[in-house]
């Protein structure tokens, strides 16, 4: 499981609201490692309003 800091680094500069696919694509462009990308691919496919919502989806 990646750390919350790793998730936030991957999401740096992300424009919200954003879908899961947009979040994963942004993390890939930011050079996120496989662990972070796998965690983001596992979140619900919906619109996220900000990084705290993404973190909640990953860690809940």
PDB file of N, CA, C and O in Angstrom:
ATOM      1  N   UNK A   1       0.855  -1.193   0.000  1.00  0.00           N
ATOM      2  CA  UNK A   1       0.000   0.000   0.000  1.00  0.00           C
ATOM      3  C   UNK A   1       0.895   1.249   0.000  1.00  0.00           C
ATOM      4  O   UNK A   1       1.785   1.385   0.840  1.00  0.00           O
ATOM      5  N   UNK A   2       0.648   2.145  -0.944  1.00  0.00           N
ATOM      6  CA  UNK A   2       1.450   3.377  -0.972  1.00  0.00           C
ATOM      7  C   UNK A   2       1.099   4.273   0.209  1.00  0.00           C
ATOM      8  O   UNK A   2       0.053   4.111   0.838  1.00  0.00           O
ATOM      9  N   UNK A   3       1.978   5.209   0.499  1.00  0.00           N
ATOM     10  CA  UNK A   3       1.706   6.157   1.585  1.00  0.00           C
ATOM     11  C   UNK A   3       0.817   7.287   1.059  1.00  0.00           C
ATOM     12  O   UNK A   3       0.766   7.536  -0.145  1.00  0.00           O
ATOM     13  N   UNK A   4       0.124   7.963   1.968  1.00  0.00           N
ATOM     14  CA  UNK A   4      -0.669   9.124   1.539  1.00  0.00           C
ATOM     15  C   UNK A   4       0.188  10.172   0.826  1.00  0.00           C
ATOM     16  O   UNK A   4      -0.286  10.839  -0.093  1.00  0.00           O
ATOM     17  N   UNK A   5       1.434  10.316   1.241  1.00  0.00           N
ATOM     18  CA  UNK A   5       2.328  11.288   0.602  1.00  0.00           C
ATOM     19  C   UNK A   5       2.603  10.890  -0.842  1.00  0.00           C
ATOM     20  O   UNK A   5       2.637  11.745  -1.727  1.00  0.00           O
ATOM     21  N   UNK A   6       2.800   9.587  -1.087  1.00  0.00           N
ATOM     22  CA  UNK A   6       3.020   9.119  -2.460  1.00  0.00           C
ATOM     23  C   UNK A   6       1.810   9.430  -3.336  1.00  0.00           C
ATOM     24  O   UNK A   6       1.958   9.840  -4.488  1.00  0.00           O
ATOM     25  N   UNK A   7       0.622   9.232  -2.788  1.00  0.00           N
ATOM     26  CA  UNK A   7      -0.605   9.518  -3.539  1.00  0.00           C
ATOM     27  C   UNK A   7      -0.679  11.013  -3.853  1.00  0.00           C
ATOM     28  O   UNK A   7      -0.971  11.392  -4.987  1.00  0.00           O
ATOM     29  N   UNK A   8      -0.419  11.856  -2.864  1.00  0.00           N
ATOM     30  CA  UNK A   8      -0.501  13.302  -3.070  1.00  0.00           C
ATOM     31  C   UNK A   8       0.538  13.788  -4.078  1.00  0.00           C
ATOM     32  O   UNK A   8       0.254  14.682  -4.874  1.00  0.00           O
ATOM     33  N   UNK A   9       1.742  13.206  -4.051  1.00  0.00           N
ATOM     34  CA  UNK A   9       2.767  13.576  -5.045  1.00  0.00           C
ATOM     35  C   UNK A   9       2.293  13.230  -6.447  1.00  0.00           C
ATOM     36  O   UNK A   9       2.485  14.006  -7.382  1.00  0.00           O
ATOM     37  N   UNK A  10       1.670  12.059  -6.592  1.00  0.00           N
ATOM     38  CA  UNK A  10       1.188  11.620  -7.903  1.00  0.00           C
ATOM     39  C   UNK A  10       0.088  12.538  -8.420  1.00  0.00           C
ATOM     40  O   UNK A  10      -0.071  12.703  -9.630  1.00  0.00           O
ATOM     41  N   UNK A  11      -0.678  13.139  -7.496  1.00  0.00           N
ATOM     42  CA  UNK A  11      -1.810  13.985  -7.881  1.00  0.00           C
ATOM     43  C   UNK A  11      -1.442  15.461  -7.985  1.00  0.00           C
ATOM     44  O   UNK A  11      -2.303  16.286  -8.293  1.00  0.00           O
ATOM     45  N   UNK A  12      -0.201  15.804  -7.738  1.00  0.00           N
ATOM     46  CA  UNK A  12       0.243  17.190  -7.770  1.00  0.00           C
ATOM     47  C   UNK A  12      -0.097  17.835  -9.113  1.00  0.00           C
ATOM     48  O   UNK A  12       0.243  17.308 -10.173  1.00  0.00           O
ATOM     49  N   UNK A  13      -0.770  18.981  -9.051  1.00  0.00           N
ATOM     50  CA  UNK A  13      -1.125  19.712 -10.256  1.00  0.00           C
ATOM     51  C   UNK A  13      -2.404  19.243 -10.940  1.00  0.00           C
ATOM     52  O   UNK A  13      -2.755  19.736 -12.012  1.00  0.00           O
ATOM     53  N   UNK A  14      -3.095  18.298 -10.325  1.00  0.00           N
ATOM     54  CA  UNK A  14      -4.338  17.747 -10.902  1.00  0.00           C
ATOM     55  C   UNK A  14      -5.448  18.792 -10.854  1.00  0.00           C
ATOM     56  O   UNK A  14      -5.606  19.499  -9.859  1.00  0.00           O
ATOM     57  N   UNK A  15      -6.215  18.880 -11.942  1.00  0.00           N
ATOM     58  CA  UNK A  15      -7.392  19.749 -11.969  1.00  0.00           C
ATOM     59  C   UNK A  15      -8.620  18.927 -11.593  1.00  0.00           C
ATOM     60  O   UNK A  15      -8.832  17.836 -12.122  1.00  0.00           O
ATOM     61  N   UNK A  16      -9.423  19.456 -10.679  1.00  0.00           N
ATOM     62  CA  UNK A  16     -10.637  18.788 -10.212  1.00  0.00           C
ATOM     63  C   UNK A  16     -11.849  19.605 -10.607  1.00  0.00           C
ATOM     64  O   UNK A  16     -11.719  20.813 -10.806  1.00  0.00           O
ATOM     65  N   UNK A  17     -13.035  18.996 -10.732  1.00  0.00           N
ATOM     66  CA  UNK A  17     -13.292  17.572 -10.508  1.00  0.00           C
ATOM     67  C   UNK A  17     -12.635  16.714 -11.586  1.00  0.00           C
ATOM     68  O   UNK A  17     -12.372  17.174 -12.697  1.00  0.00           O
ATOM     69  N   UNK A  18     -12.377  15.454 -11.229  1.00  0.00           N
ATOM     70  CA  UNK A  18     -11.707  14.532 -12.143  1.00  0.00           C
ATOM     71  C   UNK A  18     -12.239  13.126 -11.939  1.00  0.00           C
ATOM     72  O   UNK A  18     -12.599  12.735 -10.828  1.00  0.00           O
ATOM     73  N   UNK A  19     -12.283  12.374 -13.028  1.00  0.00           N
ATOM     74  CA  UNK A  19     -12.710  10.982 -12.965  1.00  0.00           C
ATOM     75  C   UNK A  19     -11.533  10.091 -12.580  1.00  0.00           C
ATOM     76  O   UNK A  19     -10.382  10.528 -12.586  1.00  0.00           O
ATOM     77  N   UNK A  20     -11.831   8.848 -12.247  1.00  0.00           N
ATOM     78  CA  UNK A  20     -10.768   7.892 -11.918  1.00  0.00           C
ATOM     79  C   UNK A  20      -9.766   7.794 -13.067  1.00  0.00           C
ATOM     80  O   UNK A  20      -8.557   7.823 -12.837  1.00  0.00           O
ATOM     81  N   UNK A  21     -10.259   7.677 -14.304  1.00  0.00           N
ATOM     82  CA  UNK A  21      -9.346   7.526 -15.440  1.00  0.00           C
ATOM     83  C   UNK A  21      -8.448   8.749 -15.615  1.00  0.00           C
ATOM     84  O   UNK A  21      -7.268   8.614 -15.938  1.00  0.00           O
ATOM     85  N   UNK A  22      -9.001   9.930 -15.402  1.00  0.00           N
ATOM     86  CA  UNK A  22      -8.198  11.151 -15.491  1.00  0.00           C
ATOM     87  C   UNK A  22      -7.137  11.176 -14.392  1.00  0.00           C
ATOM     88  O   UNK A  22      -6.004  11.596 -14.627  1.00  0.00           O
ATOM     89  N   UNK A  23      -7.505  10.729 -13.200  1.00  0.00           N
ATOM     90  CA  UNK A  23      -6.576  10.697 -12.070  1.00  0.00           C
ATOM     91  C   UNK A  23      -5.434   9.730 -12.344  1.00  0.00           C
ATOM     92  O   UNK A  23      -4.271  10.055 -12.107  1.00  0.00           O
ATOM     93  N   UNK A  24      -5.764   8.547 -12.841  1.00  0.00           N
ATOM     94  CA  UNK A  24      -4.729   7.546 -13.154  1.00  0.00           C
ATOM     95  C   UNK A  24      -3.800   8.075 -14.244  1.00  0.00           C
ATOM     96  O   UNK A  24      -2.580   7.943 -14.139  1.00  0.00           O
ATOM     97  N   UNK A  25      -4.370   8.673 -15.289  1.00  0.00           N
ATOM     98  CA  UNK A  25      -3.551   9.208 -16.377  1.00  0.00           C
ATOM     99  C   UNK A  25      -2.616  10.305 -15.872  1.00  0.00           C
ATOM    100  O   UNK A  25      -1.453  10.362 -16.269  1.00  0.00           O
ATOM    101  N   UNK A  26      -3.121  11.170 -15.002  1.00  0.00           N
ATOM    102  CA  UNK A  26      -2.296  12.247 -14.443  1.00  0.00           C
ATOM    103  C   UNK A  26      -1.162  11.667 -13.596  1.00  0.00           C
ATOM    104  O   UNK A  26      -0.022  12.121 -13.685  1.00  0.00           O
ATOM    105  N   UNK A  27      -1.472  10.680 -12.788  1.00  0.00           N
ATOM    106  CA  UNK A  27      -0.451  10.047 -11.951  1.00  0.00           C
ATOM    107  C   UNK A  27       0.634   9.401 -12.816  1.00  0.00           C
ATOM    108  O   UNK A  27       1.819   9.475 -12.492  1.00  0.00           O
ATOM    109  N   UNK A  28       0.226   8.773 -13.909  1.00  0.00           N
ATOM    110  CA  UNK A  28       1.205   8.179 -14.832  1.00  0.00           C
ATOM    111  C   UNK A  28       2.129   9.253 -15.391  1.00  0.00           C
ATOM    112  O   UNK A  28       3.343   9.057 -15.460  1.00  0.00           O
ATOM    113  N   UNK A  29       1.561  10.385 -15.790  1.00  0.00           N
ATOM    114  CA  UNK A  29       2.357  11.489 -16.339  1.00  0.00           C
ATOM    115  C   UNK A  29       3.301  12.059 -15.284  1.00  0.00           C
ATOM    116  O   UNK A  29       4.373  12.564 -15.615  1.00  0.00           O
ATOM    117  N   UNK A  30       2.904  11.978 -14.021  1.00  0.00           N
ATOM    118  CA  UNK A  30       3.742  12.476 -12.920  1.00  0.00           C
ATOM    119  C   UNK A  30       4.796  11.452 -12.490  1.00  0.00           C
ATOM    120  O   UNK A  30       5.565  11.705 -11.562  1.00  0.00           O
ATOM    121  N   UNK A  31       4.833  10.305 -13.157  1.00  0.00           N
ATOM    122  CA  UNK A  31       5.857   9.313 -12.849  1.00  0.00           C
ATOM    123  C   UNK A  31       5.568   8.457 -11.628  1.00  0.00           C
ATOM    124  O   UNK A  31       6.489   7.943 -10.993  1.00  0.00           O
ATOM    125  N   UNK A  32       4.290   8.302 -11.298  1.00  0.00           N
ATOM    126  CA  UNK A  32       3.922   7.475 -10.135  1.00  0.00           C
ATOM    127  C   UNK A  32       4.363   6.037 -10.355  1.00  0.00           C
ATOM    128  O   UNK A  32       4.354   5.536 -11.479  1.00  0.00           O
ATOM    129  N   UNK A  33       4.752   5.373  -9.255  1.00  0.00           N
ATOM    130  CA  UNK A  33       5.182   3.977  -9.375  1.00  0.00           C
ATOM    131  C   UNK A  33       3.970   3.043  -9.473  1.00  0.00           C
ATOM    132  O   UNK A  33       2.826   3.465  -9.307  1.00  0.00           O
ATOM    133  N   UNK A  34       4.251   1.777  -9.745  1.00  0.00           N
ATOM    134  CA  UNK A  34       3.187   0.790  -9.972  1.00  0.00           C
ATOM    135  C   UNK A  34       2.270   0.648  -8.764  1.00  0.00           C
ATOM    136  O   UNK A  34       1.065   0.459  -8.928  1.00  0.00           O
ATOM    137  N   UNK A  35       2.812   0.735  -7.572  1.00  0.00           N
ATOM    138  CA  UNK A  35       2.004   0.596  -6.351  1.00  0.00           C
ATOM    139  C   UNK A  35       0.956   1.706  -6.269  1.00  0.00           C
ATOM    140  O   UNK A  35      -0.207   1.449  -5.955  1.00  0.00           O
ATOM    141  N   UNK A  36       1.374   2.930  -6.552  1.00  0.00           N
ATOM    142  CA  UNK A  36       0.450   4.069  -6.537  1.00  0.00           C
ATOM    143  C   UNK A  36      -0.597   3.914  -7.640  1.00  0.00           C
ATOM    144  O   UNK A  36      -1.788   4.115  -7.401  1.00  0.00           O
ATOM    145  N   UNK A  37      -0.157   3.559  -8.842  1.00  0.00           N
ATOM    146  CA  UNK A  37      -1.096   3.406  -9.956  1.00  0.00           C
ATOM    147  C   UNK A  37      -2.108   2.302  -9.681  1.00  0.00           C
ATOM    148  O   UNK A  37      -3.290   2.465  -9.987  1.00  0.00           O
ATOM    149  N   UNK A  38      -1.674   1.186  -9.113  1.00  0.00           N
ATOM    150  CA  UNK A  38      -2.599   0.104  -8.776  1.00  0.00           C
ATOM    151  C   UNK A  38      -3.637   0.571  -7.757  1.00  0.00           C
ATOM    152  O   UNK A  38      -4.820   0.250  -7.872  1.00  0.00           O
ATOM    153  N   UNK A  39      -3.185   1.330  -6.765  1.00  0.00           N
ATOM    154  CA  UNK A  39      -4.110   1.838  -5.741  1.00  0.00           C
ATOM    155  C   UNK A  39      -5.140   2.775  -6.370  1.00  0.00           C
ATOM    156  O   UNK A  39      -6.326   2.705  -6.047  1.00  0.00           O
ATOM    157  N   UNK A  40      -4.688   3.649  -7.266  1.00  0.00           N
ATOM    158  CA  UNK A  40      -5.613   4.589  -7.908  1.00  0.00           C
ATOM    159  C   UNK A  40      -6.574   3.877  -8.859  1.00  0.00           C
ATOM    160  O   UNK A  40      -7.729   4.283  -8.990  1.00  0.00           O
ATOM    161  N   UNK A  41      -6.113   2.841  -9.510  1.00  0.00           N
ATOM    162  CA  UNK A  41      -7.011   2.074 -10.396  1.00  0.00           C
ATOM    163  C   UNK A  41      -8.095   1.361  -9.596  1.00  0.00           C
ATOM    164  O   UNK A  41      -9.135   1.000 -10.147  1.00  0.00           O
ATOM    165  N   UNK A  42      -7.862   1.156  -8.308  1.00  0.00           N
ATOM    166  CA  UNK A  42      -8.812   0.441  -7.467  1.00  0.00           C
ATOM    167  C   UNK A  42      -9.891   1.299  -6.840  1.00  0.00           C
ATOM    168  O   UNK A  42     -10.790   0.777  -6.180  1.00  0.00           O
ATOM    169  N   UNK A  43      -9.817   2.624  -7.037  1.00  0.00           N
ATOM    170  CA  UNK A  43     -10.848   3.488  -6.449  1.00  0.00           C
ATOM    171  C   UNK A  43     -12.118   3.430  -7.293  1.00  0.00           C
ATOM    172  O   UNK A  43     -12.084   3.026  -8.456  1.00  0.00           O
ATOM    173  N   UNK A  44     -13.240   3.840  -6.696  1.00  0.00           N
ATOM    174  CA  UNK A  44     -14.517   3.842  -7.412  1.00  0.00           C
ATOM    175  C   UNK A  44     -14.446   4.751  -8.634  1.00  0.00           C
ATOM    176  O   UNK A  44     -13.789   5.792  -8.614  1.00  0.00           O
ATOM    177  N   UNK A  45     -15.135   4.340  -9.700  1.00  0.00           N
ATOM    178  CA  UNK A  45     -15.163   5.117 -10.933  1.00  0.00           C
ATOM    179  C   UNK A  45     -16.251   6.174 -10.815  1.00  0.00           C
ATOM    180  O   UNK A  45     -17.413   5.927 -11.137  1.00  0.00           O
ATOM    181  N   UNK A  46     -15.858   7.354 -10.348  1.00  0.00           N
ATOM    182  CA  UNK A  46     -16.777   8.477 -10.176  1.00  0.00           C
ATOM    183  C   UNK A  46     -15.978   9.769 -10.265  1.00  0.00           C
ATOM    184  O   UNK A  46     -14.760   9.742 -10.444  1.00  0.00           O
ATOM    185  N   UNK A  47     -16.661  10.888 -10.141  1.00  0.00           N
ATOM    186  CA  UNK A  47     -15.978  12.181 -10.133  1.00  0.00           C
ATOM    187  C   UNK A  47     -15.469  12.471  -8.724  1.00  0.00           C
ATOM    188  O   UNK A  47     -16.195  12.295  -7.747  1.00  0.00           O
ATOM    189  N   UNK A  48     -14.230  12.910  -8.627  1.00  0.00           N
ATOM    190  CA  UNK A  48     -13.633  13.298  -7.350  1.00  0.00           C
ATOM    191  C   UNK A  48     -13.450  14.805  -7.336  1.00  0.00           C
ATOM    192  O   UNK A  48     -13.016  15.399  -8.323  1.00  0.00           O
ATOM    193  N   UNK A  49     -13.787  15.424  -6.198  1.00  0.00           N
ATOM    194  CA  UNK A  49     -13.765  16.876  -6.079  1.00  0.00           C
ATOM    195  C   UNK A  49     -12.406  17.434  -5.677  1.00  0.00           C
ATOM    196  O   UNK A  49     -12.154  18.628  -5.837  1.00  0.00           O
ATOM    197  N   UNK A  50     -11.533  16.585  -5.161  1.00  0.00           N
ATOM    198  CA  UNK A  50     -10.225  17.068  -4.731  1.00  0.00           C
ATOM    199  C   UNK A  50      -9.358  15.931  -4.232  1.00  0.00           C
ATOM    200  O   UNK A  50      -9.814  14.791  -4.136  1.00  0.00           O
ATOM    201  N   UNK A  51      -8.102  16.237  -3.914  1.00  0.00           N
ATOM    202  CA  UNK A  51      -7.171  15.191  -3.504  1.00  0.00           C
ATOM    203  C   UNK A  51      -7.562  14.485  -2.218  1.00  0.00           C
ATOM    204  O   UNK A  51      -7.234  13.311  -2.040  1.00  0.00           O
ATOM    205  N   UNK A  52      -8.256  15.172  -1.314  1.00  0.00           N
ATOM    206  CA  UNK A  52      -8.649  14.510  -0.073  1.00  0.00           C
ATOM    207  C   UNK A  52      -9.675  13.410  -0.348  1.00  0.00           C
ATOM    208  O   UNK A  52      -9.669  12.372   0.314  1.00  0.00           O
ATOM    209  N   UNK A  53     -10.551  13.637  -1.319  1.00  0.00           N
ATOM    210  CA  UNK A  53     -11.526  12.616  -1.697  1.00  0.00           C
ATOM    211  C   UNK A  53     -10.860  11.396  -2.307  1.00  0.00           C
ATOM    212  O   UNK A  53     -11.284  10.265  -2.066  1.00  0.00           O
ATOM    213  N   UNK A  54      -9.817  11.623  -3.097  1.00  0.00           N
ATOM    214  CA  UNK A  54      -9.079  10.513  -3.693  1.00  0.00           C
ATOM    215  C   UNK A  54      -8.377   9.719  -2.595  1.00  0.00           C
ATOM    216  O   UNK A  54      -8.434   8.490  -2.577  1.00  0.00           O
ATOM    217  N   UNK A  55      -7.718  10.423  -1.686  1.00  0.00           N
ATOM    218  CA  UNK A  55      -7.035   9.736  -0.579  1.00  0.00           C
ATOM    219  C   UNK A  55      -8.010   8.930   0.254  1.00  0.00           C
ATOM    220  O   UNK A  55      -7.704   7.805   0.650  1.00  0.00           O
ATOM    221  N   UNK A  56      -9.175   9.487   0.525  1.00  0.00           N
ATOM    222  CA  UNK A  56     -10.187   8.757   1.294  1.00  0.00           C
ATOM    223  C   UNK A  56     -10.596   7.476   0.566  1.00  0.00           C
ATOM    224  O   UNK A  56     -10.769   6.429   1.191  1.00  0.00           O
ATOM    225  N   UNK A  57     -10.749   7.565  -0.762  1.00  0.00           N
ATOM    226  CA  UNK A  57     -11.137   6.387  -1.542  1.00  0.00           C
ATOM    227  C   UNK A  57     -10.054   5.324  -1.523  1.00  0.00           C
ATOM    228  O   UNK A  57     -10.354   4.130  -1.502  1.00  0.00           O
ATOM    229  N   UNK A  58      -8.801   5.746  -1.530  1.00  0.00           N
ATOM    230  CA  UNK A  58      -7.676   4.788  -1.531  1.00  0.00           C
ATOM    231  C   UNK A  58      -7.552   4.096  -0.172  1.00  0.00           C
ATOM    232  O   UNK A  58      -7.362   2.882  -0.102  1.00  0.00           O
ATOM    233  N   UNK A  59      -7.662   4.877   0.905  1.00  0.00           N
ATOM    234  CA  UNK A  59      -7.312   4.362   2.228  1.00  0.00           C
ATOM    235  C   UNK A  59      -8.485   3.897   3.070  1.00  0.00           C
ATOM    236  O   UNK A  59      -8.278   3.395   4.175  1.00  0.00           O
ATOM    237  N   UNK A  60      -9.715   4.048   2.582  1.00  0.00           N
ATOM    238  CA  UNK A  60     -10.874   3.571   3.364  1.00  0.00           C
ATOM    239  C   UNK A  60     -11.185   2.119   3.059  1.00  0.00           C
ATOM    240  O   UNK A  60     -12.123   1.557   3.624  1.00  0.00           O
TER     241      UNK A  60
END
